[in-house]
Structure formats: structure tokens, C-alpha cells
Amino acid sequence: MYTLEDWIRHGDELRRPLLVSQELHESDSLTIVGGGLSGLSIAFRIGSARPDLPIKLLEKSNRLGGVIKTWRQGEWVCDISVNAVRPHPSFWRLVDDLGMEDSFSPSRESASSRWVILQGGKHRLSSSTIFKIGLFGFLRGLINSRKGSPSVYDILRNKEIADAMTLGIVNDKAERVDANFLFPRLTGFGVNPPIGNRKMKKMITDSYPIFIPKKGSLASMDGGMEDIIHGLNDALSEMNNVDIIKEVNEKTPDEVSSAYGVPLSSIIWASGLPNREAGESSLSVFAVGYPKEEVNEVELGYGTLIPDPNIPISGILHESDIHSSDRAPDGHRLFRLMVPHTRWDGDDQTVKDALSNLIGFEAAPVIFQKIGERAIPRYPPGYLSSLLDHQERFSYAGWTASGVSVTHVVDEAERISELFMQ
Ligand SMILES: Cc1cc2nc3c(=O)[nH]c(=O)nc-3n(C[C@H](O)[C@H](O)[C@H](O)COP(=O)(O)OP(=O)(O)OC[C@H]3O[C@@H](n4cnc5c(N)ncnc54)[C@H](O)[C@@H]3O)c2cc1C
């Protein structure tokens, strides 16, 4: 049912269900609920494709962006949630269509190394990491990957490696995370492309505007990820058919329907389902900066994942190494720490001590600051399959529906908007 052109545009996102009501594209006005990246991208995509269609974007708080926010203090710049984007042409198209190509850059090649702390030692992630899983575990994982609704641990049969991976993506343990939701291609979820993988990949690669991302690379907004939110806001402000309303109080699609006198079928709920059963996990984010000479022993790289539940820090990201743009004053380096609340006693000193132990020496940071708290939705095994049962009269989008990363959210916005162009 999808054409080759659809596959080139969206790739494996087509394996995921689009949770839209049958009548959505026939609506004579739209109400999008949620002013995070999802709601903003949907409003931008549909609003551009259909300037005749009045769109209301409703946001509960007094700011747009949802979990996306960039913290700044002097020359220190650190994202509180997403900091970089993995390659997918939909995000490149969004940047291009917003005219922001000059402030979007590939991550630094010199900072591509990633490490994981395994049994107290630091292990560089590479293709040889697979040997840590062992032949039996690997085969078992392969068999499990095709079984119904496996967890990530069912597939990656090494608890530390599997936990490191899921902690890095969703702040949760591998046995509690749906492998279909994270890696639908690996598990064979959904439909398959009409041509082989290699050919498909080449055609997708050739479709990138701006620049073709190198294998294993990421890309980021030069001024921090919040810039994409500003770009979307600026573009929407110039559209006559889009009206943004902040500080709304409606909590359910039914409440929105009656408050605004619109049918449920014209509502796109992009703010996490009310009473979503799966719940969420919370973490705090710290920015830590050092003079370069104090941390020379810390190798240049992307960062380190720490699966050990007895250590309060689950990830150290080398913010000033990764991005092409500066994130720290001259002569300094900036690190971002992810601190899951299930592991932390709430005392900053505990985090400082753990960091000293992890880097192996006691350097004095010139900046050590908690910059925010975030909650990440949980996606238990069976989650993606359960979305197939969505039979509501409203449409449902955003990272609890599309996939956890910004690329899923942005691509989903394009897929929804394409329904209005058919
Ligand atoms: C710590 C952290 C790290 C991350 N790292 C990465 C990464 O490295 N790479 C990556 O690709 N992704 C990452 N992500 C995920 C990425 O940030 C999300 O995929 C994306 O921002 C989700 O956008 P959203 O609009 O779906 O949801 P949200 O940002 O949650 O937005 C939902 C919006 O809806 C509003 N809302 C809620 N209820 C209502 C209501 N009743 N009425 C009106 N408005 C309402 C909220 O106020 C909010 O503004 C990370 C996320 C976190 C938290």
C-alpha cells in the first residue's frame, strides 16, 4: 500500500501505525493539542500544505517546545533534553523548509566514540561489543526478535549492555522496554519495503537536503535544540491560518471538543494520552564545566553510559566535544549528566562524588548546576502492538505514539500532513 516514493521519504517510520481518525483529512478546521515539537511540526506541515484550513494549536503552559529547552549561562549552552538528531531526511527537510540550514551542522567526527561502563571497566562501543553477548545469547536474541512483543533484553542478551542502551534512550531498564517500539526493523514489526535494504538505504541517502550525514554521525542546531522551536514558532506566526493559544485548561479530547465546539474527528492530540497507563520515568539533568587542562585525561568523545544501578549517574555526555558550535567558554569543556531519580538521593554532593569516581580523579568544576528535570514516557513490551488498537474518534500523535526520538515525531507530522494532500 505504500509506494517506493513513500519509503524513500519516510523509511522505517512506515512500520509504525499512523493513529489518525478516518475523517481527519475531511475536517474543515483542525485543533492540535500540545505545543511541543510534535504539535508545532504538525501545525507547520498541514498549515503550509493547506493554507485554506483554519488551525488552532492549544498549549497548556505559557511556553512552546514541551520537553525541549536549551539552558544558557554566559557562554555555557546545554540542552536539557534532546541535544542532537540522528540521521533521518524528515528532520533535514524540516530545517530546510524553515530556512534554518545555515544553523544546522553535523556533529564533530572526532567526538564519535561512545563508552559503556561494564563490570567497573570502561568499554568502547564498537562492532566487537556483540562478542560480550556471546554466540548463544546472540542466537537466542535472534530467535526472540521474531517472537510477538519482545523486550530489548530479550534481544540483546547481556543485561549491562542492554540496560545501557535503553537507559541512554528512554531512562529505563531493558527488560521493561518494548523492542518493537525502539527497533521495529530489527524485530520485523509492520510492513516491509518493496526493495532490498541496501538499495533502499542508498535512495534515502540521496534524498537528504542540506548535507548527507556520515555513517554514525548526528547533527545539531548551532544554538541548541530550542532553535528549531523558535524557527517553527516564527514560521507559524507568519501563517494566517494558524492561531496559537497558550495556557489552556482542557484535559481531554472531549473537553476540547465541547470548549471549542469542534468535532472529535478534527482534533489531533499531540500531548500524551490523558490517563496513559504505561507511566513515565523521571530524571534530573546537570551541566558540569571544567577548565580544559583539568580534564585532559577525559578522552574526546560522545559520552559514556553507566548501567550500574548503584551509581546515580546513568550517562555523561560530552556536550562541548560533540557539537560543531561552541558550548563552553574558550579553554573549557562542558559535560551533561543524566541522573535517574530511581538512583539518586537528591543530594548534589552524591552526584559530584560519583562523577569524580567515574572520571577517576578529583577535578574542580567551574560550573556544576542542575539545569532541569524531565519525565520520559515508559514503553513496556507490547506497547507498539497495543497502539494498533487505537480506535478513538480523535487522532493521536507525539512521542508517546510515534516513537521516542525527534525524528519519529517530525516524520509523523509529515505523514499526517500528506493525508491532506491526497
Ligand atoms: C532527557 C531527554 C533526552 C532526550 N534525548 C533525545 C535525543 O538525544 N534524541 C532524540 O531524538 N530525542 C530525544 N528526546 C526525546 C525528544 O525530546 C521528544 O521526542 C520530543 O521532544 C517530544 O515532543 P512532543 O511534542 O511529542 O512531546 P512534548 O515535548 O512532551 O510536548 C507535549 C506538549 O503538550 C503540552 N500539553 C500537555 N497536556 C496538554 C493539554 N491537556 N492541553 C494542551 N497542551 C498540553 C505540554 O505542555 C507540552 O508542551 C529526549 C527527551 C528527554 C526528556
Ligand as a Chemical Component Dictionary entry (heavy atoms), coordinates in Angstrom:
data_LIG
# 
_chem_comp.id                   LIG 
_chem_comp.type                 NON-POLYMER 
_chem_comp.pdbx_formal_charge   0 
_chem_comp.three_letter_code    LIG 
# 
loop_
_chem_comp_atom.comp_id 
_chem_comp_atom.atom_id 
_chem_comp_atom.alt_atom_id 
_chem_comp_atom.type_symbol 
_chem_comp_atom.charge 
_chem_comp_atom.model_Cartn_x 
_chem_comp_atom.model_Cartn_y 
_chem_comp_atom.model_Cartn_z 
_chem_comp_atom.pdbx_ordinal 
LIG C1  C1  C 0 16.031 13.983 28.840 1  
LIG C2  C2  C 0 15.603 13.758 27.424 2  
LIG C3  C3  C 0 16.558 13.463 26.467 3  
LIG C4  C4  C 0 16.177 13.269 25.134 4  
LIG N1  N1  N 0 17.147 12.990 24.199 5  
LIG C5  C5  C 0 16.792 12.823 22.909 6  
LIG C6  C6  C 0 17.805 12.610 21.907 7  
LIG O1  O1  O 0 19.014 12.606 22.189 8  
LIG N2  N2  N 0 17.405 12.432 20.624 9  
LIG C7  C7  C 0 16.081 12.489 20.262 10 
LIG O2  O2  O 0 15.786 12.345 19.060 11 
LIG N3  N3  N 0 15.122 12.682 21.187 12 
LIG C8  C8  C 0 15.430 12.856 22.493 13 
LIG N4  N4  N 0 14.463 13.086 23.422 14 
LIG C9  C9  C 0 13.064 12.990 23.008 15 
LIG C10 C10 C 0 12.510 14.257 22.370 16 
LIG O3  O3  O 0 12.790 15.360 23.186 17 
LIG C11 C11 C 0 10.994 14.043 22.164 18 
LIG O4  O4  O 0 10.816 13.028 21.184 19 
LIG C12 C12 C 0 10.218 15.238 21.653 20 
LIG O5  O5  O 0 10.689 16.462 22.132 21 
LIG C13 C13 C 0 8.733  15.030 22.031 22 
LIG O6  O6  O 0 7.935  16.095 21.547 23 
LIG P1  P1  P 0 6.367  16.037 21.749 24 
LIG O7  O7  O 0 5.822  17.276 21.172 25 
LIG O8  O8  O 0 5.816  14.733 21.259 26 
LIG O9  O9  O 0 6.118  16.000 23.333 27 
LIG P2  P2  P 0 6.340  17.100 24.477 28 
LIG O10 O10 O 0 7.609  17.806 24.286 29 
LIG O11 O11 O 0 6.098  16.379 25.760 30 
LIG O12 O12 O 0 5.180  18.151 24.232 31 
LIG C14 C14 C 0 3.850  17.967 24.643 32 
LIG C15 C15 C 0 3.254  19.334 24.873 33 
LIG O13 O13 O 0 1.867  19.177 25.187 34 
LIG C16 C16 C 0 1.526  20.074 26.229 35 
LIG N5  N5  N 0 0.316  19.560 26.887 36 
LIG C17 C17 C 0 0.180  18.505 27.725 37 
LIG N6  N6  N 0 -1.123 18.333 28.064 38 
LIG C18 C18 C 0 -1.811 19.305 27.419 39 
LIG C19 C19 C 0 -3.196 19.660 27.369 40 
LIG N7  N7  N 0 -4.104 18.984 28.046 41 
LIG N8  N8  N 0 -3.546 20.718 26.601 42 
LIG C20 C20 C 0 -2.623 21.433 25.902 43 
LIG N9  N9  N 0 -1.304 21.141 25.920 44 
LIG C21 C21 C 0 -0.903 20.085 26.657 45 
LIG C22 C22 C 0 2.764  20.094 27.107 46 
LIG O14 O14 O 0 2.787  21.249 27.935 47 
LIG C23 C23 C 0 3.866  20.097 26.044 48 
LIG O15 O15 O 0 4.208  21.409 25.631 49 
LIG C24 C24 C 0 14.803 13.334 24.766 50 
LIG C25 C25 C 0 13.848 13.642 25.745 51 
LIG C26 C26 C 0 14.239 13.859 27.063 52 
LIG C27 C27 C 0 13.202 14.210 28.083 53 
# 
loop_
_chem_comp_bond.comp_id 
_chem_comp_bond.atom_id_1 
_chem_comp_bond.atom_id_2 
_chem_comp_bond.value_order 
_chem_comp_bond.pdbx_ordinal 
LIG C1  C2  SING 1  
LIG C2  C3  SING 2  
LIG C2  C26 DOUB 3  
LIG C3  C4  DOUB 4  
LIG C4  N1  SING 5  
LIG C4  C24 SING 6  
LIG N1  C5  DOUB 7  
LIG C5  C6  SING 8  
LIG C5  C8  SING 9  
LIG C6  O1  DOUB 10 
LIG C6  N2  SING 11 
LIG N2  C7  SING 12 
LIG C7  O2  DOUB 13 
LIG C7  N3  SING 14 
LIG N3  C8  DOUB 15 
LIG C8  N4  SING 16 
LIG N4  C9  SING 17 
LIG N4  C24 SING 18 
LIG C9  C10 SING 19 
LIG C10 O3  SING 20 
LIG C10 C11 SING 21 
LIG C11 O4  SING 22 
LIG C11 C12 SING 23 
LIG C12 O5  SING 24 
LIG C12 C13 SING 25 
LIG C13 O6  SING 26 
LIG O6  P1  SING 27 
LIG P1  O7  DOUB 28 
LIG P1  O8  SING 29 
LIG P1  O9  SING 30 
LIG O9  P2  SING 31 
LIG P2  O10 DOUB 32 
LIG P2  O11 SING 33 
LIG P2  O12 SING 34 
LIG O12 C14 SING 35 
LIG C14 C15 SING 36 
LIG C15 O13 SING 37 
LIG C15 C23 SING 38 
LIG O13 C16 SING 39 
LIG C16 N5  SING 40 
LIG C16 C22 SING 41 
LIG N5  C17 SING 42 
LIG N5  C21 SING 43 
LIG C17 N6  DOUB 44 
LIG N6  C18 SING 45 
LIG C18 C19 SING 46 
LIG C18 C21 DOUB 47 
LIG C19 N7  SING 48 
LIG C19 N8  DOUB 49 
LIG N8  C20 SING 50 
LIG C20 N9  DOUB 51 
LIG N9  C21 SING 52 
LIG C22 O14 SING 53 
LIG C22 C23 SING 54 
LIG C23 O15 SING 55 
LIG C24 C25 DOUB 56 
LIG C25 C26 SING 57 
LIG C26 C27 SING 58 
# 
